[in-house]
Amino acid sequence: MNNRRSRFLSIMLISGLTFLYVPMILLVIYSFNYSKLVPVWGGWSTRWYYVLFESQDVWDAVSLSLKIALINATFATILGTLAGLAMVRFGRFRGRTLFGGMLVAPLVMPEVITGLSLLVFFISFKQLIGWPAERGFTTITIAHITFSLAYVTVIIQARLTGMGQSLEEAAADLGAKPFKVLTAITLPRLAPGMVSGWLLAFTLSLDDLVIASFVTGPGANTLPILIFSRIRLGLRPDINALATIIILFVAVCVAIAALIMFRQQRREEMDQQIAAREG
């Protein structure tokens, strides 16, 4: 019985990994295809990487997407960390239920509804106070922070709940000020969760198409919008080359994040061992 269960789980794992990664592997292979027709193999070549690097509109979109993603991830991480701390460490306060509901609302709200509501919001503000003068970089960044914040908050809440408060309470008993406890104990222990939240917010921003389509304006095309518009006109091999570069970039970021989290976990284990020996 156990052998059958183990075999079934192995088959499901292999099937899932195959479904996820074989299309990516094929995409990387076809990015080195010489032929202009994506399904037709014409031999190995790097010609489409040269074409990609000479395409100014692609790099304008890449630059815009990276700027938005960096700002979005940074602000979403800061605000999400503060929100997570308020929900977990501040106990019950007036409006906590409403605050928590507003934080998780973007998680369950369809992206079409979120994008439409933000579009109406920006149009209304422009009519009232003349801001924003045009939709583009600023409006996309605000929209991305709005929904990325919810994901970061969930990660921080889970991390805080798993950490417990024993070290923080011990530091407070020894006379440490609340701000000192926050900066010296809480935030360093939260670092893996903050890094994970930052990376998730960064990835969500780079990946977003629906919300950005609602709140963008003429001349402000993010990378997903550009790729989608090109695919509608017919798939081109240089898009495969661009996707390969993105896959490589994301893989490096994930490896760095995993390394940071591994070192943090090892440091915590060593601290616990030292505390156990001294105790």
N, C-alpha and C positions, 0 to 999 in steps of 0.2 A: 504493500500500500504506500509506504513511504517512498519507495523507488519510483512508483508511478507518479506520485505527487511531485517529486523532485524533477522527474523527466518533463512533466507538463509545465512546471515553472520555468525550466530551462528553455523549452521550446517557445513559451510566451515571451521570455526575455530576449531571445535571439530574434524572434519575429518583430518585436517592438523596435529593437535597435536597428534591424535591417530596414524597417519602414521609415525610420527617422534619418538614417545616415546614408543609405544607398543613393537617394536623390541628390544629396549634397556632393557625394563622391562623383556621380555622373556629371553634375554641373561643373565641378572643378576640371574634370577630364575634357569636357566639351569647351571649356574656356581656352584650351590649347588647340582647338580645331582650326585648320586653315580655311575651310570652306565658309562661304558667306551664309549658306543654308545650315541652320543649327542642327537639324536631324541628320544631315549628310556628313559623314566623316571624310575629310579631305587631307588627312595627315597632320602631324604635329607641327605646331607653329605658335609663336608668341606675337603674331601680327596684331591681334585684337587688343593686347595690352598697350601696344604703341598707339593704336587708334584711340583707346580709352584715355591715355595720358595727353593726347592732343585735343581732346574734346573739352572746350572751355565751359560749356553749359553743365556738363557732368560735375566738374570740379567746383563750380559755383554752388551747385546743389549740395555737394559733399561738405563744402565749407559752411554753408548755412545750417545744414543738419547737425554738424559737429558743434557749432557754436550754441545752437539751441539745446542740444543734448547735454553739453557740459554745464550750462547755466541751470537748466532744468534739474539735472541730477544733484547739483550742489544745493540749490534752494529747497528741493523736495526732501533731501536728506536732513537738512537743518530743521525745517518745519516739521517733518515727520518724526524726528527724534524728540523735539519739544512736545509734540502731541502725544507720543507714546509715553513719555515721562509723566505728562499730566494725567493720562488715563490709568497708569499703573502705580505710580508713586505718590500721587496726591490724594488718594482715597476718593471718597464720595464728595462731590461739591454740586452746587446748584447748577442745573443745566447739563450735568454730565451725560445723561441719556441722550439728550438732543445733540450734544457735541459728538458723542460716539457715533450716533446715527449719521450725522453729516460727514464724518470721516470715512465711513465705509460705503456711503451712497455711490461714489464713482465706481466702486468695484462691481456693483450689481446693475448699474445703469447702462443701457445700450449705448454704444459709442455714437450712434446716429443722434440719439436724444441729447447726449452731452455736447456734441458738436453744434447742433441746432440751437440749444439754449445759450451756449457761449456766443454764437453768432448774433443772436438777438440781443444779448447783453452788450456786446461791443457796438452794435448799431445804435442801441438806445443811449449809451454813454456819449457816442459821437454827436447825436442830436442834442443832448443836454449840455455838455461841456466842451464839445469839439475834440474830444479825445476818444479813441486814437484817430489821428489824422488819416491814416491808411492802415489797412490790415497787412500784416507780414511778419517780420521777425518778432516784434514785441507781442503781438496777439497770439502767435503760435507758442511762444515761450510760456506765457501766462496760462494758456490752455493745457499745455503739457504738465506744468507744475500742479495744476488743479487735480488731474487724475493720477499723477505719479505719487503725489503726497500720500494718498490712501494706501498704496502698496508698501511704501516705506514705513508708515505707521504700524501696519500689521506685523511687519518683520521686527520692528523695535519692541512692540508689545510682547511678542513671543519670546524674544531674547531676554527682556526684563523679567518676565514671569519665570523663565527657566533659571535665571541667575540667583533669585532669592535676594534677601536683604541682610544676611548675616554679617558680611564684611562691612557694609555701610553702617549698620547699627553699632558694630564694634568700634569703628572709627569715630562715630558720634559719641560713644561712651568715653573714649579717650580724649575728647575735647576738640575734635576737628569741627570746623565751621561747615555749614551745609554746602557752601560753594566749594570748599576744599574737598569735601567728600565727593561732590559731583565731578570735579576735574581730576582728582587723583585716583578715584576708585570706580565710580559708575561709568564714566565715559571710556576709560581704557578697556573695561570689561565689555562695553558695548561696541567696541571697534569692529569686531567681525560682522555684527549685524548691520552696522552703519555702512561698512564696505559693501556688503551684499545688497543693501537697499540702494546705495549709490549706483552700483552696476545695473541693478534691475531698472531703476529710473532712467539710466542712460540708454539701456537697450529698448525700453518701451518708447522713448522719444525717437530713437532712430527708426523704429519699426512702425510708428504711427502713420497711417494714411487717412483714415476716415475723419478724425477730428481736425487734423491739419488742413484737409480739403475744405472744411467749412470756414475756418478762421483765417485762411491765407488770402492774399490778394495778387494782383498782376505783378509778375516779375519776382515773386518770392516762392519758388518751387523747392520744396525739400526733396531729399533723395528718393523716398518712397513715391512721392507724387510724380517725379520725373520718370522713374522706372515704370510706373503704372501707365503713364501717358505713352511711353515708347512701346510697351507691350501691346497696347491697343492698336498701334500701327503696324505691329509685326515684330516678333522677337529677333533681336540682333545679337551676334556673338560677343560684342563688347560689353553687353549687360552681364553675360556669364563671367567675363573677366572681372568686372566690378564686384559681382557677388562673391567671387573667390577671394578677393582682397578683403571684403567685409568679414567673411568666414574666418580668415586668418587673423584679422584684428580682434574679433570677438574671442577666438580661441586663446590668444595671448592674454587678453584681459581676464578671462576665466581662470587661466593658469596662475596669474599673479594673485587674484583674489583667493584662490585655493591655498596658495603658499602662505599668504598673510594669515588666513584663518587657521591653518595647520600650526604655524608658529605661535599664534595666540593660544591655541588649545594646549600645546606643549608647555607653554609658560605657565598656564593655569594649573596644569597637572603637577609641574615642578613646585609651584607655590603651595599646593595642597599637601604634597609629600613633605616639604620642609616644615609646614605647620603641624603635620601629624607627628613628625619626629620630635619637634620641640615640645609638643603637648605631652 
